[in-house]
Amino acid sequence: MAKLKDIAERVGVSISTVSRVMKNDANRSVSDETRRKIWETAEALGYTATRPSKTKKQEPTHAFRIGCVVAMPQNKYNNPYFSVILEGIEKTLAEAGMRLEFVSSIEKHADIENLKSLVKENRVDGMLVVERIDGEAYQWIKANVRTVVGVDIADNDIPMVSYDRAAAAKEAVAYLIGQGHRSIAYIGGAEFHDDFRGERRYRGYRSAMEEAGLTVDDDWVIDVKWDVSLSYELTRKAFETSGRAPTAIFAASDMMAIAAMRAATERGLRIPQDIAFFGVDNIEISEFTSPPLSTIHVPKLEMGMFAAKLLLDYLEHQYAIPVKMIIPYQMMLRHSTNGKPARP
């Protein structure tokens, strides 16, 4: 009697491919032509099996209930950074026949209780945590939700998808230094309630400056608390009160950079002739500022998609250890640093 091995050798495919076709498993890609050849060869060799009349993809075994909490005090769907991550999450879940049960954020203590209620009412199987949130809420989620996956958070106990913030900032500042800038300002904010200077993008900025033997001017290290209005106001104030202006500003987000660019132009400074600007995120508007903003392209959509896929994989028990997935970023050089326009 013919065996699977005989069929595989005759058709020129692996034994596992023959086995999947015989079991009518369409979840892995096997062309219709290869399936036809396998069945015809099996019949010619006298292999006993029931040939299906039609091949169908198997439906997912489970439909999981997924929640999401975002470290964003404003409307997360209007934020040009977080909204793209959420788009990636929802796209992947939709392709799997699922959806987010809720998206929550935490601004005050009452929001923690609201989050707990949402988790219980929706009976969620898994949670996506997008960036660092309140510690009490985070620990409760880990203790009460079956599977948790993080997006750009630091926790070795859970799976996580991220990009290297410190390396991205260091590369951007090193580029400015390579262009001849020696006085480079920094604009950013703290990670949650931590020390402003402990944030990863600031550490990357400082590392590049120190390696180049350059002094960090404390008057031009500005904590704008991730607030666009503060970025404009505090940069404008720094221009007015400081006796020296930098020749370049590295901002830890495009929104902060764009606000600071307005303060510079109102001061009469030309960009990039008098002062260069470099941001992080590559939000859509950054290509349309005047001049277009040089930035780090953060793979926001992909981070959301991979995080959702990772969560589903863990809910299906495909992994036993917390995987860390680092997505590559990309330098986008545009006219604000006298670079050439580029696209990701």
N, C-alpha and C positions, 0 to 999 in steps of 0.2 A: 504494500500500500504506500502511496506517495506521502511524503512528509512535507512540512512547511519549508524545510531546508531545500528540498528538491524544487519546489515552486520558486523560491527566492533565487536560486542559482539560474533557473531557466529564464526568469524575467529580468534578472540583474538588479535586484533590490535586496534590502536587508530582511532577515527573518522577522524582525519586529514590525516592519512595514506590512508584510504578508499577514502577520497575526492581527494587526489593527484592521486590515481590510476584511478579513474573515469574521471578525467580531463586529463589523459594521460601525467601527469607531471613527467618526468624522471630525472629531475635535482637533486632530492634527492634520495638517495639509498633506493630502495625497491626491494627485491629479486624477481626473476621470479616466484618462487614457491608461494610466498605470493600474487603476482599479480594474478596468476592463481586461487588460492583459493578465493580471493575476487570476481573475475568475476563469478566463478562458483556458489558461495553463492548468489551473486546478482541475477543471473538468476534463481536459485532455489527459491528464495524468491519473484520473480516477480518484481524485481526492474527494472525500465525502463531506459536503457542507451545504448548508442552505443559503442560496444566493438571494440577497434581499432584492425586492422589486424596486425600492427607492432608498437612497441614502439620505439620512437626515442628521443634522447636527444635534447632539444631545443637549437638552436644556440644562441650565445650571441646576445643580442639586439643591442649592440653598439661595434664598433671597435674604440678604442680611440687612439689618437696620443700622444705618450709619449716622452719627452726629459729628459736628465740627465746632470747635471753639477757636476763635481768632484773636490774636493779641492786637486788637485795633479798636480804639475807643470811638472812632467815627463810623459812618456807614461803610461796612466792609465791601459792599458791592459797588460803591462809588470810588473807592480808593484805587488809584491806578496800579498799585503793586499787588495788594491782596486780592483784588477782584480777578486778576489773571490767574493767580494760584487757585482760587475757587472755581474758575472756569475749567481748569485742568482736572480738578477733583470731580466736578459734576459731569464732565465729558466722559471720563473713564467709568464712573458709576452708571451713567446712562447706557453705555455700550454693554454693560453687564446686566442691564434690566433693573437697575436700582436707582435710588436717589438719596440725597441728603435729607434726613428727617428734620434737621434744624441747623442753623448757623448762629452761634452765640458769641458774644464778647463780654469782657468783664471790666466795668468802669468803677463800680463801687461794691461794697460788701453784699448788698441785696442781690446783686447779679450772680453771686456764688450760689445763693439759695435758689434762684431762678434756674440756673444751670442744672443743679441737682434735680429739680422737678422735671426739667425737660428730659434728662437722661432716664429717669424712672418712668415717666408717662409714655415715652416712646420706646421703652424697653430696648435700648440700643445694644447691639452686639459689639460694635467697634466705634472708636472715636479718633478723629484726626485733630491734632493740636498744632495750629499754625503759629509758630514762634512762641516765645516764652510768655506764660500767663501767671496769674496770681498763684503763689505756692500752695496755699490751702486748697484752692480749687483743683490744682494739678494733682496733688496727692490723693484727693478724693476720687478723681477720675481713675487714677491708676488702681485704686483699691476697689472700685465698684463697676468698672467696665472691663469686659472680657479681654479685649485687645485694643491697644493704643499705639498709634503711629504718629511720629512728630515730623513737622516740617521746620527745619532750621532751629532746632532746640538742642541743648546740651544735656543729654541723659543717656548714659551707657546701658540702662536697663531696658530701653524700648527701641524698636526699629526707627530709623530716621532718614529723611532725605534732605540734603542741604547742598550749598556751594561753599567754597572756602572764602569767607568774608575777609579774613586777615590777608590772605595771599592776593586777593583781588585789589584791595586797597593799596597794598605794598607795590603791586605792579603798576597801578595808576600813578602813584606818587613817584616811583622810580622813572616812569616815562617823563613826568614833568621835570624831574631833576636832569634827565638826559637832554632835555631841551634847553637846559641852561638856567633853570629857576633855582634860586638858593633861598628865597624867602617864600615859604608855602604855608598858607593858613589851613585850618581844619574846621569844618562845621559839621556837627552831628548831634547825637543824643545818647542817652544811657540805654542799656539793655534792661528793660523793666525798671526796677528801682536800684540797680547796682551803681557803682561808681562810673561816672561818665567816661573816665579815662581807662576803664577796664573793658569797654566795648571793643569787639574784635576788629572793626574797621579802623578805630583809632589806633589800636596796637599795630596794625599793618602800616598805617601812616607813620607812626613814630619809628618803627623798625627801619623803614626806608630812609627816613631822615638821619637816623643815627648811623646807619651803615655808610651813608654818604658824608658823614662828618659835619652835618648841618645842625644848627641850633633850632629847637622848637620855641617859637615866640609865644609865651603864655597869653599875651594880649590878643593873639590871633588864633587861639584854640577856643572855639565858641560852642557852648552847650545850648542848642536851640530847642532841646527837648522834642525833637521831631515835629515841631510846629512851624508851618510855613510862614505865618505872620512874624513869629519870633526870629526866624532866619533872616527875613528882610530887615526887621527893626534892629536887631543886634548887630548885623553886618553894617548897616547904615551908621549906627552909633560908633562902631569900631573905626570906621573911616573918619568920623568926625573927631574922636578923642585920641586916637593913636597918632603918635608922631611919625609913624612909618607905615606905609601900606605894603602888603605883600605883592609879589609879581604873579602869584597863582593862588587859587583856592581849590582845595579838594573837599568836596561835600559828600557826606556818607549816604545821601540819596539825591536823586534828580530833583525832587520837589524842593529840597533845601537849596540846591545849587541854583535853580531857576529864580527863586526868591532873592538870593544873594546877588545874582546877575543884575537884577533890577536896581538894587542898592548901588552897585558899581556904576551902572550907566547913568544913574541920577547924579552921581558924583562927577560925571564928566569923563570917566575912564572908558577907553576903547577896549573891546574884547575881540581878539586876544592880544592886540598890540601893546596895551598897557597892563593888562591883567588877564591871565588864562583861567579857565574853569574846567573842572573835571568832576563828574557825578557818578552815581551808582544806581543801577536798576534797568536803565534803558526803557523807561516808560515811553509810550507812544509819542507824547508831546515833545520829548527831548530832541527829536529830529527836526522839529519845526520852530524851535526857539530862534532868536536872532542875536548872535549867530547860532547855528545848530550846536548842541551840547555834546562834547566828548563824554563818554560814559562807559561803565562796565555793563555789558549785556548779561543780566541774571536770567537764567532759564526758568522763568516763573511758571509758564504753562506746563513745562515738562516736570517741574518739581511737584506740582499738584497732581499731574497724571500718575507719576511714579509712586507718589505717596498713597493714592487711592488703590493702585494696583497692588502695592505692598500690603496694604491693610487687608484686601480681599485674599491675598495669598496666605497671610497668617491666619485669617479666619477659617481657611480651608486646611490649616495645619500643614502647609507645605514647607515651613521652616521651623527650626527649634531654637535658634539663637537670634538675638537682635541685630539685624543687618544694618550697616551704615552705608548709605548710597550717596556719594558725592558727585554732583552734576557739574560738568565744566562750565566756567564762565567765559566771556569773550570781550576783549578790548574793542571799543567802538570809537575810533578817532575821527573827530569832526572839527569844525572851524573854531570852536571855542578854545582849542589848544593849538590852533594852526595846523591841525591834522587834516587828512583827506576824509571826505565823507565815506562812511562804510555802512554796510547792512549785515545783520547776523546771518 
